[in-house]
């Protein structure tokens, strides 16, 4: 869906009005584009309301947040969501090759692995 986002920047309540009632899944990429000029308190209040509202509507939601914005907002988004996964690349000390890894930071009501999980993206998708 395309929305004239500039007029709604940081106003998640207004954004929610434009999501059709029969929506099953919603992806916001990137949340950082919506946080300009918000204080951490303003962001937390607005983001909490958005997550709560989407949960109440039973909408599966994926929010993409870059590390710079997350750091700028003191990782506040992590407290509001039900699950958080960090994706990054690192040098494998055993092979000397770069690899993609994920850290399952939290997943409510679920046992999460402590170790980093390697994954790869190939022409058929990821595994």
DSSP file (Angstrom, degrees, kcal/mol; ACC not computed):
  #  RESIDUE AA STRUCTURE BP1 BP2  ACC     N-H-->O    O-->H-N    N-H-->O    O-->H-N    TCO  KAPPA ALPHA  PHI   PSI    X-CA   Y-CA   Z-CA
    1    1 A X              0   0    0      0, 0.0     2,-0.5     0, 0.0    17,-0.0   0.000 360.0 360.0 360.0 141.6    0.0    0.0    0.0
    2    2 A X        +     0   0    0      2,-0.0     2,-0.4     3,-0.0     0, 0.0  -0.929 360.0 177.9-110.6 130.2    1.3    3.4   -0.7
    3    3 A X        -     0   0    0     -2,-0.5     2,-2.3     0, 0.0     3,-0.1  -0.975  44.5-107.7-128.4 142.5    0.6    6.3    1.7
    4    4 A X    >   -     0   0    0     -2,-0.4     3,-1.0     1,-0.2     4,-0.4  -0.476  47.7-178.1 -65.3  83.0    1.7    9.9    1.5
    5    5 A X  G >>  +     0   0    0     -2,-2.3     3,-1.5     1,-0.3     4,-0.7   0.763  63.7  71.3 -66.3 -31.2    4.0    9.1    4.4
    6    6 A X  G >4 S+     0   0    0      1,-0.3     3,-0.7     2,-0.2    -1,-0.3   0.869  98.2  50.9 -56.3 -38.0    5.5   12.6    4.8
    7    7 A X  G <4 S+     0   0    0     -3,-1.0    -1,-0.3     1,-0.2    -2,-0.2   0.700 116.5  41.1 -72.9 -17.9    2.3   14.0    6.2
    8    8 A X  G X4 S+     0   0    0     -3,-1.5     3,-3.1    -4,-0.4    -1,-0.2   0.335  77.0 148.4-111.7   5.5    2.0   11.1    8.7
    9    9 A X  T << S-     0   0    0     -4,-0.7    25,-0.1    -3,-0.7    26,-0.1  -0.160  80.3  -0.6 -50.3 122.2    5.6   10.9    9.8
   10   10 A X  T 3  S+     0   0    0      1,-0.1     2,-1.0    24,-0.1    -1,-0.3   0.368 103.5 110.9  80.5  -5.8    5.7    9.7   13.5
   11   11 A X    <>  +     0   0    0     -3,-3.1     4,-1.9     1,-0.2     3,-0.3  -0.690  34.7 167.2-103.3  80.8    1.9    9.5   13.7
   12   12 A X  H  > S+     0   0    0     -2,-1.0     4,-2.3     1,-0.2    -1,-0.2   0.814  73.6  60.8 -65.8 -30.6    1.4    5.8   13.9
   13   13 A X  H  > S+     0   0    0      2,-0.2     4,-1.0     1,-0.2    -1,-0.2   0.908 106.6  45.7 -61.7 -42.3   -2.3    6.3   14.9
   14   14 A X  H  > S+     0   0    0     -3,-0.3     4,-0.5     1,-0.2     3,-0.5   0.891 110.4  54.4 -66.8 -40.1   -2.9    8.1   11.6
   15   15 A X  H >< S+     0   0    0     -4,-1.9     3,-1.5     1,-0.2     4,-0.3   0.902 102.5  57.5 -59.5 -41.9   -1.1    5.3    9.8
   16   16 A X  H >< S+     0   0    0     -4,-2.3     3,-1.4     1,-0.3    -1,-0.2   0.810  95.7  64.4 -60.5 -31.0   -3.3    2.7   11.4
   17   17 A X  H 3< S+     0   0    0     -4,-1.0    -1,-0.3    -3,-0.5    -2,-0.2   0.752 100.5  52.9 -63.8 -23.1   -6.4    4.4   10.0
   18   18 A X  T << S+     0   0    0     -3,-1.5     2,-0.7    -4,-0.5    -1,-0.3   0.420  84.3  96.6 -95.9   0.6   -5.1    3.6    6.5
   19   19 A X  S <  S-     0   0    0     -3,-1.4     4,-0.1    -4,-0.3     7,-0.0  -0.826  84.7-115.9 -91.0 117.9   -4.6   -0.1    7.0
   20   20 A X    >   -     0   0    0     -2,-0.7     3,-1.8     1,-0.1    -2,-0.1  -0.151  18.2-120.6 -55.0 146.3   -7.7   -2.0    5.8
   21   21 A X  T 3  S+     0   0    0      1,-0.3    -1,-0.1    -4,-0.1    -2,-0.0   0.766 110.8  55.9 -60.9 -28.6   -9.8   -3.8    8.4
   22   22 A X  T 3  S+     0   0    0     37,-0.0    -1,-0.3     2,-0.0     2,-0.2   0.229  77.4 132.9 -91.6  15.9   -9.3   -7.2    6.7
   23   23 A X    <   -     0   0    0     -3,-1.8     3,-0.1     1,-0.2    -4,-0.0  -0.477  31.5-179.0 -69.5 132.8   -5.5   -6.9    6.7
   24   24 A X        +     0   0    0      1,-0.3    36,-2.8    -2,-0.2     2,-0.3   0.722  68.8  25.5 -99.5 -30.6   -3.8  -10.1    7.9
   25   25 A X  E     -a   60   0A   0     34,-0.2     2,-0.4     2,-0.0    -1,-0.3  -0.994  59.8-171.7-141.1 143.8   -0.2   -9.0    7.7
   26   26 A X  E     -a   61   0A   0     34,-2.6    36,-2.5    -2,-0.3     2,-0.5  -0.998   3.0-167.9-137.7 130.0    1.6   -5.6    7.8
   27   27 A X  E     -a   62   0A   0     -2,-0.4     2,-0.6    34,-0.2    36,-0.2  -0.981   2.6-165.7-121.4 125.4    5.2   -4.9    7.1
   28   28 A X  E     -a   63   0A   0     34,-2.6    36,-2.9    -2,-0.5     3,-0.5  -0.941  12.0-156.9-111.3 113.5    6.8   -1.5    7.9
   29   29 A X  E    S+a   64   0A   0     -2,-0.6    36,-0.1     1,-0.3    -2,-0.1  -0.933  73.2   7.7-132.6 107.0   10.2   -1.0    6.3
   30   30 A X    >   -     0   0    0     34,-0.5     3,-1.2    -2,-0.4    -1,-0.3   0.598  54.8-175.0-118.9 146.8   11.8    1.0    7.7
   31   31 A X  G >  S+     0   0    0     33,-3.2     3,-2.2    -3,-0.5     4,-0.2   0.827  86.7  70.7 -60.3 -32.7   10.6    2.3   11.1
   32   32 A X  G >  S+     0   0    0     32,-0.4     3,-1.2     1,-0.3     4,-0.3   0.802  88.2  62.4 -57.1 -30.4   13.5    4.7   11.1
   33   33 A X  G <  S+     0   0    0     -3,-1.2    -1,-0.3     1,-0.2     3,-0.2   0.658 105.2  48.8 -69.6 -13.2   11.9    6.7    8.3
   34   34 A X  G <  S+     0   0    0     -3,-2.2    -1,-0.2    -4,-0.3    -2,-0.2   0.342  97.8  68.4-105.0   4.7    9.0    7.4   10.7
   35   35 A X    X   +     0   0    0     -3,-1.2     3,-2.0    -4,-0.2    -2,-0.1   0.415  59.8 135.3-109.3   2.6   10.9    8.5   13.8
   36   36 A X  T 3  S+     0   0    0     -4,-0.3     3,-0.1     1,-0.3    -3,-0.0  -0.261  80.9   2.4 -56.6 133.4   12.4   11.8   12.7
   37   37 A X  T 3  S+     0   0    0      1,-0.2     2,-0.4   -27,-0.0    -1,-0.3   0.559  96.7 131.3  68.4  11.7   12.1   14.5   15.4
   38   38 A X    <   -     0   0    0     -3,-2.0    -1,-0.2     4,-0.0     2,-0.1  -0.792  54.1-133.6 -93.4 136.5   10.4   12.2   18.0
   39   39 A X     >  -     0   0    0     -2,-0.4     4,-2.8     1,-0.1     5,-0.2  -0.453  31.3-105.8 -74.2 160.6   11.7   12.1   21.5
   40   40 A X  H  > S+     0   0    0      1,-0.2     4,-2.6     2,-0.2     5,-0.2   0.889 122.7  50.8 -55.4 -38.9   12.3    8.6   22.9
   41   41 A X  H  > S+     0   0    0      2,-0.2     4,-2.3     1,-0.2    -1,-0.2   0.920 111.0  47.4 -65.7 -43.3    9.2    9.1   25.1
   42   42 A X  H  > S+     0   0    0      2,-0.2     4,-2.4     1,-0.2     5,-0.3   0.933 113.3  49.1 -62.0 -45.6    7.0   10.2   22.2
   43   43 A X  H  X S+     0   0    0     -4,-2.8     4,-3.2     1,-0.2     5,-0.3   0.943 110.8  49.5 -58.9 -48.8    8.3    7.3   20.1
   44   44 A X  H  X S+     0   0    0     -4,-2.6     4,-2.6    -5,-0.2     5,-0.2   0.919 112.4  47.2 -60.0 -46.2    7.6    4.7   22.9
   45   45 A X  H  X S+     0   0    0     -4,-2.3     4,-1.8     1,-0.2    -1,-0.2   0.931 117.8  41.3 -60.8 -46.9    4.1    5.9   23.5
   46   46 A X  H  X S+     0   0    0     -4,-2.4     4,-2.1    -5,-0.2    -2,-0.2   0.898 116.6  47.4 -70.8 -41.4    3.2    6.0   19.8
   47   47 A X  H  X S+     0   0    0     -4,-3.2     4,-2.7    -5,-0.3     5,-0.2   0.915 110.3  52.7 -68.3 -42.3    4.9    2.7   18.9
   48   48 A X  H  X S+     0   0    0     -4,-2.6     4,-2.7    -5,-0.3     5,-0.2   0.920 110.0  49.5 -56.3 -45.0    3.4    0.9   21.9
   49   49 A X  H  X S+     0   0    0     -4,-1.8     4,-2.5    -5,-0.2    -1,-0.2   0.909 111.2  48.9 -62.4 -42.6   -0.1    2.0   20.7
   50   50 A X  H  X S+     0   0    0     -4,-2.1     4,-2.5     2,-0.2     5,-0.2   0.944 113.8  45.2 -63.4 -48.0    0.6    0.8   17.2
   51   51 A X  H  X S+     0   0    0     -4,-2.7     4,-2.3     1,-0.2    -2,-0.2   0.920 114.6  48.9 -62.7 -43.9    1.8   -2.6   18.3
   52   52 A X  H  X S+     0   0    0     -4,-2.7     4,-2.4    -5,-0.2    -1,-0.2   0.919 112.4  48.1 -61.0 -44.8   -1.1   -3.0   20.8
   53   53 A X  H  X S+     0   0    0     -4,-2.5     4,-1.8    -5,-0.2    -2,-0.2   0.914 112.4  47.5 -64.8 -44.4   -3.7   -2.0   18.1
   54   54 A X  H  <>S+     0   0    0     -4,-2.5     5,-2.8     2,-0.2    -1,-0.2   0.885 112.3  50.3 -65.6 -37.9   -2.3   -4.3   15.5
   55   55 A X  H ><5S+     0   0    0     -4,-2.3     3,-1.5    -5,-0.2    -2,-0.2   0.920 109.1  51.4 -63.2 -44.1   -2.2   -7.2   18.0
   56   56 A X  H 3<5S+     0   0    0     -4,-2.4    -1,-0.2     1,-0.3    -2,-0.2   0.842 109.9  49.5 -61.8 -34.2   -5.8   -6.5   19.0
   57   57 A X  T 3<5S-     0   0    0     -4,-1.8    -1,-0.3    -5,-0.2    -2,-0.2   0.434 114.8-120.8 -83.5   0.1   -6.7   -6.6   15.3
   58   58 A X  T < 5 +     0   0    0     -3,-1.5     2,-0.6     1,-0.2    -3,-0.2   0.874  57.4 156.9  61.0  41.0   -4.8   -9.9   15.0
   59   59 A X      < -     0   0    0     -5,-2.8     2,-0.4    -6,-0.1   -34,-0.2  -0.872  43.1-132.6 -99.2 121.2   -2.5   -8.5   12.3
   60   60 A X  E     -a   25   0A   0    -36,-2.8   -34,-2.6    -2,-0.6     2,-0.4  -0.612  33.9-165.2 -70.1 126.4    0.8  -10.3   12.0
   61   61 A X  E     -a   26   0A   0     -2,-0.4     2,-0.5   -36,-0.2   -34,-0.2  -0.955  21.5-170.4-127.0 133.7    3.3   -7.4   11.9
   62   62 A X  E     -a   27   0A   0    -36,-2.5   -34,-2.6    -2,-0.4     2,-0.5  -0.990   9.8-169.8-118.7 125.9    7.0   -7.2   10.8
   63   63 A X  E     -a   28   0A   0     -2,-0.5     2,-0.5   -36,-0.2   -34,-0.2  -0.971   8.9-152.8-117.6 124.0    8.8   -4.0   11.6
   64   64 A X  E     +a   29   0A   0    -36,-2.9   -33,-3.2    -2,-0.5   -34,-0.5  -0.835  17.4 178.6 -97.4 129.4   12.3   -3.4   10.1
   65   65 A X        -     0   0    0     -2,-0.5     2,-0.1   -35,-0.2    -2,-0.0  -0.988  22.5-133.7-134.8 124.1   14.5   -1.1   12.2
   66   66 A X     >  -     0   0    0     -2,-0.4     4,-2.2     1,-0.1     5,-0.2  -0.374  25.3-115.8 -73.7 156.5   18.1   -0.2   11.3
   67   67 A X  H  > S+     0   0    0      1,-0.2     4,-2.5     2,-0.2     5,-0.2   0.826 111.4  56.9 -65.4 -32.9   20.7   -0.3   14.0
   68   68 A X  H  > S+     0   0    0      2,-0.2     4,-2.3     1,-0.2    -1,-0.2   0.931 110.9  42.6 -65.2 -44.9   21.4    3.4   14.0
   69   69 A X  H  > S+     0   0    0      2,-0.2     4,-2.1     1,-0.2    -2,-0.2   0.903 113.2  53.4 -67.5 -40.5   17.8    4.3   14.7
   70   70 A X  H  <>S+     0   0    0     -4,-2.2     5,-3.5     1,-0.2     6,-0.3   0.928 111.8  45.2 -59.0 -45.3   17.5    1.6   17.3
   71   71 A X  H ><5S+     0   0    0     -4,-2.5     3,-1.8     3,-0.2    -1,-0.2   0.911 110.0  54.8 -64.4 -42.1   20.5    2.9   19.1
   72   72 A X  H 3<5S+     0   0    0     -4,-2.3    -1,-0.2     1,-0.3    -2,-0.2   0.850 111.6  44.8 -60.0 -35.3   19.3    6.5   18.8
   73   73 A X  T ><5S-     0   0    0     -4,-2.1     3,-1.7    -5,-0.1    -1,-0.3   0.126 117.7-112.1 -98.0  20.1   16.0    5.5   20.5
   74   74 A X  T < 5 -     0   0    0     -3,-1.8    -3,-0.2     1,-0.3    -2,-0.1   0.814  63.0 -70.1  57.3  34.4   17.8    3.4   23.2
   75   75 A X  T > <S+     0   0    0     -5,-3.5     3,-1.1    -6,-0.2     4,-0.5   0.760  88.9 149.1  56.8  27.4   16.4    0.1   21.8
   76   76 A X  T X>  +     0   0    0     -3,-1.7     3,-1.2    -6,-0.3     4,-0.8   0.817  60.5  66.1 -61.8 -31.5   12.9    1.1   23.0
   77   77 A X  H >> S+     0   0    0      1,-0.3     4,-1.4     2,-0.2     3,-0.7   0.830  90.2  66.4 -61.1 -30.1   11.2   -0.8   20.2
   78   78 A X  H <4 S+     0   0    0     -3,-1.1    -1,-0.3     1,-0.2    -2,-0.2   0.816  97.5  53.6 -60.7 -31.0   12.5   -4.1   21.7
   79   79 A X  H <4 S+     0   0    0     -3,-1.2    -1,-0.2    -4,-0.5    -2,-0.2   0.789 109.0  48.2 -74.9 -27.4   10.3   -3.6   24.7
   80   80 A X  H << S+     0   0    0     -4,-0.8    -2,-0.2    -3,-0.7    -1,-0.2   0.783  97.4  77.8 -86.0 -28.9    7.1   -3.2   22.7
   81   81 A X  S  < S-     0   0    0     -4,-1.4     3,-0.1     1,-0.1    27,-0.1  -0.369  71.8-134.9 -88.1 162.3    7.3   -6.1   20.3
   82   82 A X  S    S+     0   0    0      1,-0.2    26,-3.1    -2,-0.1     2,-0.3   0.720  90.5  16.8 -85.6 -24.1    6.6   -9.8   21.0
   83   83 A X  E     -B  107   0B   0     24,-0.2     2,-0.4     2,-0.0    24,-0.3  -0.996  62.6-168.5-148.3 148.8    9.7  -11.0   19.2
   84   84 A X  E     -B  106   0B   0     22,-2.9    22,-1.6    -2,-0.3    21,-1.3  -0.989   3.2-177.2-142.6 130.7   13.0   -9.4   18.0
   85   85 A X  E     -B  104   0B   0     -2,-0.4     2,-0.5    19,-0.2    19,-0.2  -0.996  12.5-153.5-128.7 127.8   15.7  -10.8   15.7
   86   86 A X  E     -B  103   0B   0     17,-2.5    17,-2.6    -2,-0.4     2,-0.4  -0.884  10.3-161.9-101.1 130.2   18.9   -9.0   14.9
   87   87 A X  E     +B  102   0B   0     -2,-0.5     2,-0.3    15,-0.2    15,-0.2  -0.921  24.4 142.1-110.5 135.7   20.5   -9.9   11.5
   88   88 A X  E     -B  101   0B   0     13,-2.4    13,-3.0    -2,-0.4     2,-0.3  -0.972  42.5-111.7-159.6 172.6   24.2   -9.1   10.8
   89   89 A X  E     +B  100   0B   0     -2,-0.3     2,-0.3    11,-0.2    11,-0.2  -0.846  33.6 173.3-110.4 149.3   27.4  -10.3    9.2
   90   90 A X  E     -B   99   0B   0      9,-2.3     9,-2.6    -2,-0.3     2,-0.5  -0.969  37.2-101.6-148.7 163.6   30.5  -11.4   11.0
   91   91 A X  E     -B   98   0B   0     -2,-0.3     2,-0.6     7,-0.2     7,-0.2  -0.787  35.5-131.8 -86.1 124.5   33.9  -13.0   10.3
   92   92 A X     >  -     0   0    0      5,-3.0     4,-2.7    -2,-0.5     5,-0.3  -0.695  11.5-152.4 -77.7 118.6   33.8  -16.7   11.2
   93   93 A X  T  4 S+     0   0    0     -2,-0.6    -1,-0.2     1,-0.2    -2,-0.0   0.717  91.4  48.7 -67.7 -19.5   37.0  -17.2   13.3
   94   94 A X  T  4 S+     0   0    0      3,-0.1    -1,-0.2     1,-0.1    -2,-0.0   0.836 124.6  24.9 -88.5 -35.8   37.3  -20.9   12.2
   95   95 A X  T  4 S-     0   0    0      2,-0.2    -2,-0.2    -3,-0.1     3,-0.1   0.649  91.7-132.6-102.9 -18.4   36.9  -20.5    8.5
   96   96 A X     <  +     0   0    0     -4,-2.7     2,-0.3     1,-0.3    -3,-0.1   0.590  68.3 120.8  74.2   9.2   38.0  -16.9    8.0
   97   97 A X        -     0   0    0     -5,-0.3    -5,-3.0     1,-0.0    -1,-0.3  -0.759  68.5-110.6-106.4 152.2   35.0  -16.3    5.8
   98   98 A X  E     -B   91   0B   0     -2,-0.3     2,-0.3    -7,-0.2    -7,-0.2  -0.548  40.3-178.7 -75.8 145.2   32.2  -13.8    6.3
   99   99 A X  E     -B   90   0B   0     -9,-2.6    -9,-2.3    -2,-0.2     2,-0.4  -0.982  28.6-116.7-143.0 155.5   28.8  -15.3    7.2
  100  100 A X  E     +BC  89 119B   0     19,-0.6    19,-2.0    -2,-0.3     2,-0.3  -0.773  38.1 177.1 -90.5 135.8   25.3  -14.1    7.9
  101  101 A X  E     -BC  88 118B   0    -13,-3.0   -13,-2.4    -2,-0.4     2,-0.4  -0.961  17.4-149.7-136.9 155.9   24.0  -14.7   11.4
  102  102 A X  E     -BC  87 117B   0     15,-2.4    15,-2.6    -2,-0.3     2,-0.5  -0.953   3.3-153.7-124.7 147.6   20.9  -14.0   13.4
  103  103 A X  E     -B   86   0B   0    -17,-2.6   -17,-2.5    -2,-0.4     2,-1.4  -0.975  12.3-146.2-118.6 115.0   20.5  -13.4   17.1
  104  104 A X  E     +B   85   0B   0     -2,-0.5   -19,-0.2    11,-0.3     3,-0.1  -0.685  22.6 179.5 -81.1  96.0   17.0  -14.2   18.4
  105  105 A X  E     -     0   0B   0     -2,-1.4     2,-0.3   -21,-1.3    -1,-0.2   0.902  61.7 -14.1 -69.0 -43.3   17.0  -11.5   21.1
  106  106 A X  E     +B   84   0B   0    -22,-1.6   -22,-2.9    -3,-0.2    -1,-0.3  -0.981  47.9 177.3-159.2 150.5   13.5  -12.3   22.4
  107  107 A X  E >   -B   83   0B   0     -2,-0.3     3,-1.5     3,-0.3   -24,-0.2  -0.751  38.3-124.6-153.5 101.1   10.4  -14.3   21.5
  108  108 A X  T 3  S+     0   0    0    -26,-3.1     3,-0.1     1,-0.3   -26,-0.0  -0.138  89.4   6.3 -55.7 141.1    7.7  -14.1   24.1
  109  109 A X  T 3  S+     0   0    0      1,-0.2     2,-0.4     0, 0.0    -1,-0.3   0.710 112.6 100.9  61.4  25.1    6.5  -17.4   25.5
  110  110 A X  S <  S-     0   0    0     -3,-1.5     2,-0.4     2,-0.0    -3,-0.3  -0.998  76.9-117.4-139.6 139.9    9.1  -19.3   23.5
  111  111 A X        -     0   0    0     -2,-0.4     2,-0.4    -3,-0.1    -5,-0.0  -0.635  38.1-159.2 -71.5 129.0   12.5  -20.8   24.4
  112  112 A X        -     0   0    0     -2,-0.4     2,-0.1    -7,-0.1    -5,-0.0  -0.878  18.4-108.2-114.8 146.7   15.1  -19.0   22.4
  113  113 A X        -     0   0    0     -2,-0.4    -9,-0.2     1,-0.1     4,-0.1  -0.413  15.2-152.0 -70.3 145.6   18.6  -20.2   21.4
  114  114 A X  S    S+     0   0    0     -2,-0.1    -1,-0.1     2,-0.1     2,-0.1   0.824  74.4  76.0 -83.3 -34.4   21.5  -18.5   23.2
  115  115 A X  S    S-     0   0    0      1,-0.1   -11,-0.3   -12,-0.0     2,-0.2  -0.345  92.6-100.3 -77.8 158.6   23.9  -19.0   20.3
  116  116 A X        -     0   0    0    -13,-0.1     2,-0.6    -2,-0.1   -13,-0.2  -0.535  35.5-136.2 -72.4 143.6   24.0  -17.1   17.0
  117  117 A X  E     -C  102   0B   0    -15,-2.6   -15,-2.4    -2,-0.2     2,-0.2  -0.916  11.1-141.2-108.6 121.7   22.3  -18.9   14.2
  118  118 A X  E     +C  101   0B   0     -2,-0.6     2,-0.3   -17,-0.2   -17,-0.2  -0.530  26.6 170.8 -78.0 145.8   24.0  -18.9   10.8
  119  119 A X  E     -C  100   0B   0    -19,-2.0   -19,-0.6    -2,-0.2     2,-0.4  -0.962  17.5-147.7-146.7 162.8   21.9  -18.6    7.6
  120  120 A X        -     0   0    0     -2,-0.3     7,-1.9   -21,-0.1     2,-0.5  -0.973   7.9-142.4-134.3 151.2   22.5  -18.1    4.0
  121  121 A X  E     +D  126   0C   0     -2,-0.4     5,-0.3     5,-0.2     2,-0.2  -0.962  32.7 164.2-110.8 124.0   20.6  -16.4    1.2
  122  122 A X  E >   -D  125   0C   0      3,-3.8     3,-2.1    -2,-0.5    -2,-0.0  -0.718  56.0 -80.8-130.3-179.6   20.8  -18.2   -2.1
  123  123 A X  T 3  S+     0   0    0      1,-0.3     3,-0.1    -2,-0.2    -2,-0.0   0.732 129.1  50.7 -58.7 -21.6   18.9  -18.1   -5.5
  124  124 A X  T 3  S-     0   0    0      1,-0.2     2,-0.4     0, 0.0    -1,-0.3   0.432 123.9 -95.3 -94.5   0.2   16.2  -20.2   -4.0
  125  125 A X  E <   -D  122   0C   0     -3,-2.1    -3,-3.8     2,-0.0     2,-0.3  -0.982  62.1 -39.6 126.9-137.2   15.7  -18.1   -0.9
  126  126 A X  E      D  121   0C   0     -2,-0.4    -5,-0.2    -5,-0.3    -7,-0.0  -0.904 360.0 360.0-129.5 158.6   17.3  -18.6    2.5
  127  127 A X              0   0    0     -7,-1.9    -6,-0.1    -2,-0.3    -1,-0.1   0.265 360.0 360.0-153.1 360.0   18.0  -21.5    4.8
